[in-house]
Amino acid sequence: MTSRIKLPFKLGDSKKITEVDVNEPLKKEDFSLSEIVRYGFPYRPTTLAYDPVQKLLAIGTKNGIIKIYGGAFVECSLEHPSEVEIVQLVFRINEGALISACRDNYIHLWNLRQKKPVIASSLQFVKEKISRCLLPLAFNSKWLLVGTYCGNVYVVNLDTFTLSSYKIMWNNAIGMGKSSHPGVVVDLCQNPDDPTR
C-alpha cells in the first residue's frame, strides 16, 4: 500500500508555490496498536460520589465516563454502554458497588470488586425521567430512592435491582386540596434528627 502526499513549498524569493508528489510505501512497522490511557481530571464533570470507608472518589461526566480515584495508585476509568450524561453517582458504602443514574433514564449497578469493574444490573425508567437518587443509611443500603421530573419518588430494591411497589406520588404527598404541580424532585436527603425519615 502506498500513500500520495502533496507537499507545497517555495523556492528562494519566488512567489510561486510549487507542489511535489511524494510516493511513500506504508509498512507494517509504521503502525502499532496500543492501549488508550486516560489520566488527569475528567472532561466536563457532572456529578461526584465519595465512599468514606474505602476512601474512593467517583466523578461522572457528561459523556458517560466515570473516573474513580482512591489512595496511592488507585485510579480506574469506567464507560457506560452509551455515551450519555451521568445525572448522579451513589456509592454503596463499603460494599464495592457504585450506582449511576443516567440522562437516558437508566440506573446501573457497577460491581467494583473485580479487577475490571462491570455493570452487574441495569434498570430503565420508561414513563418518567430521573432527577435525583438517595441511598439512605438507615435502611442498611437496601433501598434506593429515585426522584423524577414529574415529582414522584420511587423505591428500588438493591438486592434484586427491581422497582418496589412502594412509591410516593406527588399528589398524595402534598394533599388532594392543591391543584398545582410541585415540579421536579430537586433533591432527596435524609432527616438528620430521624434517620428513618
VEXDREN-2710 file (C-alpha; in Angstrom, 1 decimal):
% VEXDREN-2710
k/r/px/py/pz
1/MET/0.0/0.0/0.0
2/THR/1.3/3.4/-0.9
3/SER/0.2/6.9/0.1
4/ARG/0.5/10.0/-2.0
5/ILE/1.3/13.2/-0.1
6/LYS/1.4/16.7/-1.8
7/LEU/4.0/19.0/-0.1
8/PRO/3.7/22.7/-1.0
9/PHE/7.0/24.7/-0.9
10/LYS/8.6/27.9/-2.3
11/LEU/11.9/28.2/-4.0
12/GLY/14.1/31.2/-2.9
13/ASP/12.3/34.6/-3.2
14/SER/9.8/33.3/-5.7
15/LYS/6.1/34.0/-5.0
16/LYS/5.1/30.9/-6.8
17/ILE/4.2/27.8/-4.7
18/THR/5.3/24.5/-6.2
19/GLU/3.7/21.2/-5.2
20/VAL/5.7/18.0/-5.2
21/ASP/4.1/14.5/-5.1
22/VAL/5.8/12.1/-2.7
23/ASN/5.1/8.4/-3.0
24/GLU/5.9/6.6/0.2
25/PRO/5.1/2.9/0.8
26/LEU/3.3/2.2/4.1
27/LYS/5.0/-0.6/6.1
28/LYS/3.7/-2.8/8.9
29/GLU/6.4/-1.3/11.2
30/ASP/4.9/2.2/10.8
31/PHE/1.8/1.2/12.7
32/SER/1.4/-0.1/16.2
33/LEU/-1.6/-0.9/18.4
34/SER/-1.5/0.4/22.0
35/GLU/-3.8/0.8/24.9
36/ILE/-5.6/4.1/25.4
37/VAL/-4.7/5.7/28.8
38/ARG/-6.8/8.3/30.4
39/TYR/-5.2/10.4/33.1
40/GLY/-5.9/13.6/34.8
41/PHE/-9.2/15.2/35.8
42/PRO/-12.2/14.1/33.7
43/TYR/-13.5/16.4/31.0
44/ARG/-16.9/18.0/31.6
45/PRO/-17.8/16.5/35.1
46/THR/-21.4/16.5/36.2
47/THR/-21.5/14.6/39.5
48/LEU/-19.4/13.0/42.2
49/ALA/-19.7/10.5/45.0
50/TYR/-17.5/9.5/47.9
51/ASP/-17.1/6.3/49.9
52/PRO/-15.7/7.4/53.3
53/VAL/-14.8/3.8/54.4
54/GLN/-12.9/2.7/51.3
55/LYS/-11.8/6.3/50.6
56/LEU/-12.9/6.3/47.0
57/LEU/-14.0/9.3/44.9
58/ALA/-16.0/8.8/41.8
59/ILE/-16.6/11.5/39.2
60/GLY/-19.2/11.2/36.4
61/THR/-19.0/13.1/33.2
62/LYS/-21.3/14.5/30.5
63/ASN/-20.2/11.8/28.0
64/GLY/-20.8/8.7/30.2
65/ILE/-17.4/8.1/31.7
66/ILE/-16.8/7.5/35.4
67/LYS/-13.4/8.1/36.9
68/ILE/-12.6/6.5/40.3
69/TYR/-9.8/7.8/42.4
70/GLY/-8.5/6.3/45.7
71/GLY/-5.3/6.0/47.6
72/ALA/-1.9/5.6/46.1
73/PHE/-2.0/4.1/42.6
74/VAL/-5.8/3.6/42.7
75/GLU/-7.3/5.0/39.5
76/CYS/-10.0/3.5/37.3
77/SER/-12.0/4.6/34.3
78/LEU/-15.4/3.1/33.5
79/GLU/-17.5/3.6/30.4
80/HIS/-21.3/3.3/30.1
81/PRO/-22.7/1.3/27.1
82/SER/-23.9/4.5/25.5
83/GLU/-22.4/8.0/25.6
84/VAL/-24.9/9.6/27.9
85/GLU/-24.7/12.2/30.7
86/ILE/-24.5/10.9/34.2
87/VAL/-27.1/12.6/36.5
88/GLN/-25.9/11.2/39.8
89/LEU/-23.4/8.7/41.3
90/VAL/-24.0/6.9/44.7
91/PHE/-21.7/4.5/46.4
92/ARG/-23.0/1.5/48.4
93/ILE/-20.7/2.3/51.4
94/ASN/-18.0/-0.3/51.9
95/GLU/-19.7/-2.9/49.6
96/GLY/-17.7/-2.4/46.5
97/ALA/-20.6/-1.2/44.4
98/LEU/-21.5/2.1/42.7
99/ILE/-24.9/3.2/41.4
100/SER/-25.0/5.6/38.4
101/ALA/-28.2/7.3/37.2
102/CYS/-28.0/8.5/33.6
103/ARG/-29.9/11.0/31.5
104/ASP/-31.3/8.2/29.3
105/ASN/-33.3/7.1/32.4
106/TYR/-31.2/4.0/33.2
107/ILE/-29.8/3.2/36.6
108/HIS/-26.8/1.0/36.6
109/LEU/-25.3/-1.0/39.4
110/TRP/-21.5/-1.4/39.0
111/ASN/-19.6/-4.2/40.7
112/LEU/-16.2/-2.7/41.7
113/ARG/-15.0/-5.9/43.4
114/GLN/-13.5/-7.3/40.2
115/LYS/-10.2/-6.5/38.5
116/LYS/-12.2/-4.8/35.7
117/PRO/-15.4/-3.3/37.1
118/VAL/-18.6/-4.2/35.1
119/ILE/-22.3/-3.4/35.2
120/ALA/-24.0/-6.0/37.4
121/SER/-27.6/-4.9/36.8
122/SER/-29.5/-2.2/35.0
123/LEU/-33.0/-0.7/35.4
124/GLN/-34.8/1.6/33.0
125/PHE/-37.5/4.1/33.8
126/VAL/-39.9/4.1/30.9
127/LYS/-42.5/6.7/31.7
128/GLU/-40.6/9.2/33.9
129/LYS/-37.2/10.9/33.8
130/ILE/-34.8/10.5/36.7
131/SER/-33.7/13.7/38.5
132/ARG/-32.2/12.6/41.9
133/CYS/-31.2/9.5/43.9
134/LEU/-30.7/8.8/47.6
135/LEU/-29.3/5.8/49.3
136/PRO/-30.5/6.1/53.0
137/LEU/-28.0/4.9/55.6
138/ALA/-30.8/3.9/58.0
139/PHE/-32.0/1.1/55.7
140/ASN/-28.6/-0.6/55.6
141/SER/-28.2/0.3/52.0
142/LYS/-31.0/-1.9/50.8
143/TRP/-33.4/0.7/49.3
144/LEU/-32.6/3.4/46.7
145/LEU/-35.0/6.3/46.5
146/VAL/-35.3/7.7/43.0
147/GLY/-36.9/11.2/42.3
148/THR/-38.3/12.1/38.9
149/TYR/-39.1/15.2/36.9
150/CYS/-42.8/14.5/37.4
151/GLY/-42.3/15.0/41.2
152/ASN/-42.7/11.3/42.2
153/VAL/-40.3/9.2/44.3
154/TYR/-39.8/5.5/43.5
155/VAL/-38.1/2.9/45.6
156/VAL/-35.6/0.4/44.1
157/ASN/-34.7/-2.8/45.9
158/LEU/-30.9/-3.1/45.6
159/ASP/-30.8/-6.8/46.4
160/THR/-32.9/-7.7/43.3
161/PHE/-32.5/-4.4/41.5
162/THR/-36.2/-4.1/40.8
163/LEU/-38.8/-1.4/41.5
164/SER/-40.7/-1.8/44.7
165/SER/-44.4/-1.5/44.8
166/TYR/-44.0/1.4/47.3
167/LYS/-43.8/4.8/45.7
168/ILE/-44.6/8.4/46.7
169/MET/-46.8/10.2/44.2
170/TRP/-46.7/14.0/44.2
171/ASN/-50.4/14.5/44.6
172/ASN/-50.5/12.2/47.6
173/ALA/-47.6/13.9/49.3
174/ILE/-48.9/17.4/49.1
175/GLY/-52.6/16.6/49.6
176/MET/-55.5/16.5/47.3
177/GLY/-56.5/20.1/48.1
178/LYS/-53.7/21.6/45.9
179/SER/-54.2/21.5/42.2
180/SER/-50.8/22.9/41.2
181/HIS/-48.0/20.5/40.3
182/PRO/-45.0/20.9/42.7
183/GLY/-42.4/20.3/39.9
184/VAL/-39.3/18.3/39.6
185/VAL/-37.7/16.5/42.6
186/VAL/-34.7/18.7/43.1
187/ASP/-33.1/16.8/45.9
188/LEU/-33.6/13.9/48.3
189/CYS/-32.0/13.9/51.7
190/GLN/-32.2/12.1/55.0
191/ASN/-33.6/13.7/58.1
192/PRO/-30.7/14.4/60.4
193/ASP/-32.8/14.2/63.5
194/ASP/-34.6/11.0/62.5
195/PRO/-32.6/8.8/60.1
196/THR/-35.6/6.6/59.3
197/ARG/-37.4/9.5/57.5
END
